[in-house]
Amino acid sequence: MYKKTKLSNGLKVITHRMPSKQSVSLGIWIKTGGRYEPAQVKGVAHFIEHLLFKGSKKYSCRKIKESIEGIGGSLNGFTSEEVTCYLVKIPATYLNLAMDILSDMVINPLFLPADIEKERTVILEEIKMYKDLPQSYVHELLDGLMWPKQPLGESILGTFETILRMKKNDLATFKKQYYTPPNIVLSAAGALDHSQLVSRARHIFSGRCEKKMNGFLKAEEIQVKPQLEIFYKETEQAHLALGFHSFKRGHPLKHALGLLNIILGGNMSSRLFNEVREKRGLSYEIGTQLKRFEDTGAFLVHAGMDNKKVIPAIKLILEELSRAKAKVVTEDEFRRAKDFYLGQLMLALEDTMDSMLWIGETTVALDKAYTLEEIIKEVRSVKRHDLQEAAKQVFKENNLNLALIGPLKNKEAEISGILRLN
């Protein structure tokens, strides 16, 4: 069972005690990310994440890494559209040390000018790296199609221009605005005591009562016809990302769409894997995934294929999506999808890290941590026709966006002509 405490300054602590484990995973979540950034400092949240590992008031960069890795632990961080997280997994006896290190990184980063310049160079190389990886860059192109001139449609990393002009004051100002107790969730899972962790958090974060700053522009999704972008590049393989605007994180049909995602492209038993790869050999890699945000979402199909097989592959993918609208999924597919959905969650929640991420993300996003029992009950209540209804609401022709990377010169008209859904 999860335990949750809200401190007087607004900071939330949520834990999952797993007494049989030897480890504890700990995360400090900040309710801010790419969607919160003004255009002139795009990439600032990710830049700050990098710099927090470069040293704090009590711990040098080297000391941070050696203190965690020296006890067999692991340390990491990530920035997404709506959250930033700093996390560790350590032997349970070292929880206080890990808490001290992570919190000092978050509260007292140094932001030394030399570190800012070094990380500026590192991030610029990171931007170049992703642009050189067509299987990654195609998703960036798709985001730009789906949310043009909006934070969701821009890279979390920022651009060359915004990173080059980023100043220490930009970083410090953004951090001061959003790294406040009401925007922070502390989540932990493993062999721990909730009350002790709460006491420690209260001591460390006491006296910090800055106001909550978590607003962002709502997504605008005004689309009247299919959209296509082809990025010409001499690659050995064409890369495809197909996207539809979809449901927000708390939508009533969220589990129905999750099950449909599994049936269509969530594993090697899925329809797209079977029809596109196994039966016809049109693609080596193909699958689907969901993105869920506070006010919107996306259903994505991604694939890598022979440059000469792009047209038949797109046609077949669209046929399968149309079939999901036209016919209710079979009983066998439905049962297997539910078993896979819940089985994957059960297996993940056996691990302290996955359990910490689960309760942390849902708490920072929805202010609620769903238990496995609650999810099982919700998923079991989903009916087959709910999946068809989800497909009808999402797979609409005027909701279709397609990004392609490859040597596809003069193919725009031909590909645009086949972007049809029944």
Secondary structure as GFF3:
##gff-version 3
##sequence-region A 1 422
A	DSSP	beta_strand	2	6	.	.	.	ID=ss1
A	DSSP	beta_strand	12	17	.	.	.	ID=ss2
A	DSSP	beta_strand	23	30	.	.	.	ID=ss3
A	DSSP	three_ten_helix	34	36	.	.	.	ID=ss4
A	DSSP	three_ten_helix	39	41	.	.	.	ID=ss5
A	DSSP	alpha_helix	44	52	.	.	.	ID=ss6
A	DSSP	alpha_helix	61	69	.	.	.	ID=ss7
A	DSSP	beta_strand	74	79	.	.	.	ID=ss8
A	DSSP	beta_strand	84	91	.	.	.	ID=ss9
A	DSSP	three_ten_helix	92	94	.	.	.	ID=ss10
A	DSSP	alpha_helix	95	107	.	.	.	ID=ss11
A	DSSP	alpha_helix	113	131	.	.	.	ID=ss12
A	DSSP	alpha_helix	134	146	.	.	.	ID=ss13
A	DSSP	three_ten_helix	151	153	.	.	.	ID=ss14
A	DSSP	alpha_helix	160	165	.	.	.	ID=ss15
A	DSSP	alpha_helix	168	178	.	.	.	ID=ss16
A	DSSP	three_ten_helix	181	183	.	.	.	ID=ss17
A	DSSP	beta_strand	184	190	.	.	.	ID=ss18
A	DSSP	alpha_helix	194	204	.	.	.	ID=ss19
A	DSSP	beta_strand	227	232	.	.	.	ID=ss20
A	DSSP	beta_strand	237	246	.	.	.	ID=ss21
A	DSSP	alpha_helix	254	261	.	.	.	ID=ss22
A	DSSP	pi_helix	262	266	.	.	.	ID=ss23
A	DSSP	alpha_helix	271	272	.	.	.	ID=ss24
A	DSSP	pi_helix	273	279	.	.	.	ID=ss25
A	DSSP	beta_strand	283	292	.	.	.	ID=ss26
A	DSSP	beta_strand	297	306	.	.	.	ID=ss27
A	DSSP	three_ten_helix	307	309	.	.	.	ID=ss28
A	DSSP	alpha_helix	310	326	.	.	.	ID=ss29
A	DSSP	alpha_helix	331	348	.	.	.	ID=ss30
A	DSSP	alpha_helix	352	366	.	.	.	ID=ss31
A	DSSP	alpha_helix	372	380	.	.	.	ID=ss32
A	DSSP	alpha_helix	384	394	.	.	.	ID=ss33
A	DSSP	three_ten_helix	397	399	.	.	.	ID=ss34
A	DSSP	beta_strand	400	406	.	.	.	ID=ss35
A	DSSP	alpha_helix	412	416	.	.	.	ID=ss36
###
